[in-house]
Structure formats: C-alpha cells, structure tokens
Amino acid sequence: MADMTPETWDFINQYSREVFGSQDEHLAGLMEEAIAAGLPAIAVGPDVGRLLMILTSMTRGKLAIEVGTLAGYSGIWITRGLAPDGRLITIEHEPRHADFAQRQFERAGVGDRVELRHGGGVEVLADLRRELEPASVDVLFIDAHKPEYIGYFDTARPLLAVGALVIADNVYGIGSGWIDQGYGTDEFNRHVAADPDFEATAFPFREGVLVARRVS
C-alpha cells in the first residue's frame, strides 16, 4: 500500500470536494462574500457541509447547537438537515461575524429557525444548560477555539439526548499543522473516546472530523 503523502492527502480531499461537494449558488459564493467583508477565510468545505446535513438528518432533528458560527456556512447545512420544526442555536463571540451570519441565514431561508447567541462558547453553553431541558439536544457541532473543545463538550454534555451526535472539526489538524506537530485536538479526542456514554470515531477527512453518538 502506498504511503499517505501530503500530495496524496491533497488529491483525496480535492476529489472529495469534486464528487461530494455540490452546493447551491448562495453557498458557493458565501465564503467569497465573507472574505470580501473582512471575515477570516475559514469554513468547512461543501463535502463536510453535506456530511453535517446528512448526520443531522439521521437524528431526531429537533434541536442542534453549533459552537462557532463564523460566516454561517456550516449552520446553513446543519439547519437543512433538521426536522421541519427543528431549530439551531449557534454561538459566536465576534459580533461582526454574527451580524454577517444572520444575514446569510435570512438569505438561505432558514433565519426563522436559527437563534444566534453572542458570547464565548463555554459561557453561552452554561446559560443554555440553565434554560433548556436535559437531554433535549440532538446535535452538537464544535468548530471554534480548539483548546476549549473539552470545555464545550463537558458543558453541553447534560443537554445531549441518547442518540444525539457530537461532531467536531479539525480534530487531526488545523491550517498551521497536524496533530503530530502539536495541533489538532488530541486531548479532546481521547476525552470523548474514553467517555463510557459515547461511541466515537473520527474520519481522516479534510483536517479530521470526529463523530460521537450518545448511547447511554
């Protein structure tokens, strides 16, 4: 078997985007518009977006929480996977990013099903623990400050229903480097994998996507 080289990795990811990355005109232009507005050029790819939508649709689909809204790209995909009466609560600490994302949710036709909360992820999740019923959340998507991933997970954990999914991006690396170079989310990966109430795995997909399902 051939070794996985950086060139092969890039080819596979390009292939994935080509085959599985179809998207509508709005989503296709969203990040270009975000960059022009001064937002960072950071978002999941369309193939990962489709994965988010499919995974969300495989749950009860009543309530999802996203930590890290940025431009709203991933939130649109998640909302499209929810049940018709489902809703998304998305958390963003940067007001300028939140304002941009809110406009994108409206343009995508999902604005009435998305609640955007301003603030730090752990703090807002702690507020939600006081507001929401335990075991009321079906999907938790984490794509924010990497050193806080364990804090996001632990704070949101009581809200997750049996059968709920935890999805996390960048678990094998980020733009600066890979997990063997000190990047990615090694402690978080091991923390979730060791939790007896969850079954977890991670895909070597883009920069690594963890998926965990609550089983008890």
C-alpha positions in Angstrom: 0.0 0.0 0.0 1.3 3.4 -0.9 2.3 5.8 1.8 0.0 8.8 2.6 1.9 11.8 1.4 0.8 15.4 1.6 0.2 15.3 -2.1 -2.0 12.3 -1.9 -3.9 13.8 1.0 -4.5 17.0 -1.0 -5.6 14.9 -4.0 -8.1 12.9 -1.9 -9.6 16.0 -0.4 -9.9 17.7 -3.8 -11.5 14.6 -5.1 -14.0 14.6 -2.2 -14.9 18.2 -2.9 -15.3 17.5 -6.6 -17.6 14.4 -6.2 -19.5 15.2 -3.0 -19.2 19.0 -2.8 -22.1 20.2 -4.9 -23.8 23.2 -3.4 -26.3 25.9 -4.4 -25.4 29.3 -5.7 -25.7 31.0 -2.4 -23.5 28.6 -0.5 -21.0 28.6 -3.4 -20.5 32.3 -3.1 -20.9 32.7 0.6 -17.2 32.5 1.7 -16.0 34.7 -1.1 -18.5 37.3 0.2 -17.4 36.7 3.7 -13.7 37.3 2.8 -14.6 40.5 1.0 -16.4 41.6 4.2 -13.2 41.1 6.2 -14.0 37.7 7.8 -11.4 35.0 8.0 -11.2 32.5 5.2 -12.2 29.7 7.5 -15.1 27.3 6.9 -15.8 23.6 6.4 -15.8 22.5 2.8 -19.0 21.7 0.9 -18.3 17.9 1.3 -18.1 18.4 5.1 -21.2 20.6 5.0 -23.1 17.8 3.3 -21.8 15.4 5.9 -23.2 17.7 8.6 -26.6 17.8 6.9 -26.8 14.0 6.5 -25.7 13.3 10.0 -28.2 15.8 11.4 -31.0 14.3 9.4 -30.2 10.9 11.0 -31.1 12.2 14.4 -34.5 13.3 15.9 -33.6 16.7 14.4 -35.4 18.9 16.9 -32.6 21.0 18.3 -28.9 21.5 17.3 -26.3 23.6 18.9 -23.3 24.9 17.0 -20.2 26.4 18.7 -18.6 28.8 16.2 -20.9 30.4 13.7 -18.4 32.5 11.8 -20.0 33.3 8.4 -23.0 30.9 8.8 -21.9 28.4 6.2 -21.9 25.3 8.4 -25.0 26.5 10.2 -27.0 26.6 7.0 -26.0 23.0 6.2 -27.0 21.8 9.7 -30.4 23.6 9.6 -31.2 21.9 6.3 -30.8 18.6 8.0 -33.1 19.3 10.9 -36.7 18.2 11.0 -39.2 20.8 9.6 -39.9 22.1 13.1 -36.3 21.8 14.2 -34.1 24.7 15.2 -30.5 25.6 15.5 -28.8 27.6 18.3 -25.5 28.9 17.1 -22.9 30.6 19.2 -20.5 33.3 18.0 -18.3 35.6 20.2 -17.4 38.1 17.4 -20.3 40.5 16.8 -19.2 41.4 13.3 -19.2 37.7 12.3 -22.6 37.1 13.9 -24.1 40.0 12.0 -22.8 38.7 8.7 -24.0 35.2 9.5 -27.5 36.4 10.4 -27.9 38.0 7.0 -26.8 34.7 5.4 -29.3 32.7 7.4 -32.0 35.0 6.2 -30.9 34.7 2.6 -30.8 30.9 2.8 -34.4 30.9 4.0 -33.6 29.4 7.5 -33.5 32.6 9.5 -36.7 31.8 11.3 -35.2 28.5 12.6 -31.8 29.8 13.7 -31.2 31.6 17.0 -27.8 33.3 17.1 -26.3 33.8 20.6 -23.4 36.2 21.1 -20.6 35.3 23.6 -18.0 32.8 24.5 -18.8 29.2 23.8 -18.5 27.8 27.4 -20.3 30.8 28.9 -23.3 30.6 26.5 -23.5 26.8 26.8 -23.6 27.2 30.6 -26.5 29.6 30.1 -28.2 27.1 27.8 -27.9 24.4 30.5 -30.0 26.6 32.7 -32.6 27.3 30.0 -33.0 24.0 28.2 -34.3 20.7 29.4 -31.7 18.0 30.0 -31.4 15.5 27.1 -33.1 18.0 24.7 -30.3 18.5 22.1 -29.8 16.2 19.2 -26.7 17.6 17.5 -23.7 19.4 18.9 -21.3 20.8 16.3 -18.0 22.2 17.6 -15.8 24.3 15.4 -14.4 27.1 17.5 -11.3 27.7 19.7 -9.5 24.4 19.8 -8.1 24.5 23.4 -11.7 24.9 24.6 -13.2 21.8 22.9 -13.2 19.8 26.1 -14.9 22.6 27.9 -17.6 22.9 25.2 -18.2 19.1 25.3 -18.4 18.9 29.1 -20.6 21.9 29.5 -23.1 20.7 26.8 -23.0 17.1 27.8 -26.1 17.1 30.1 -28.1 18.6 27.3 -27.4 15.7 24.9 -30.1 13.2 24.4 -29.4 9.4 24.0 -28.9 9.1 20.3 -27.5 12.6 20.0 -24.4 13.3 17.9 -21.3 15.3 18.7 -19.5 16.4 15.6 -16.2 18.3 15.8 -14.0 19.7 13.1 -10.2 20.0 12.9 -9.5 17.0 15.3 -6.4 15.9 13.3 -5.0 19.3 12.5 -5.5 22.9 11.5 -4.0 25.1 8.8 -0.9 25.6 10.9 -0.1 21.9 11.2 -1.1 18.3 12.1 -1.7 16.5 15.4 1.8 15.1 15.5 3.1 18.6 15.4 1.1 19.7 18.4 -2.0 20.9 16.5 -5.5 19.4 16.3 -7.3 18.3 19.4 -5.6 15.2 20.8 -6.8 15.7 24.5 -10.4 16.3 23.3 -10.3 13.2 21.0 -9.1 11.0 23.9 -11.5 12.6 26.3 -14.6 11.8 24.1 -13.3 8.4 23.1 -12.9 7.4 26.8 -16.4 8.6 27.8 -18.5 5.4 28.5 -21.7 7.1 27.5 -20.5 7.7 23.9 -19.3 5.7 20.9 -16.8 7.8 19.0 -14.7 7.7 15.9 -13.0 10.3 13.6 -12.7 10.5 9.8 -9.4 11.3 8.1 -11.4 13.8 6.1 -10.3 17.4 5.5 -8.5 18.1 8.8 -10.3 15.4 10.7 -13.9 15.2 11.7 -14.9 13.5 15.0 -18.4 11.9 15.3 -19.6 10.6 18.6 -23.1 9.2 19.4 -24.5 9.2 22.9 -25.5 5.6 23.7 -26.5 5.9 27.4 
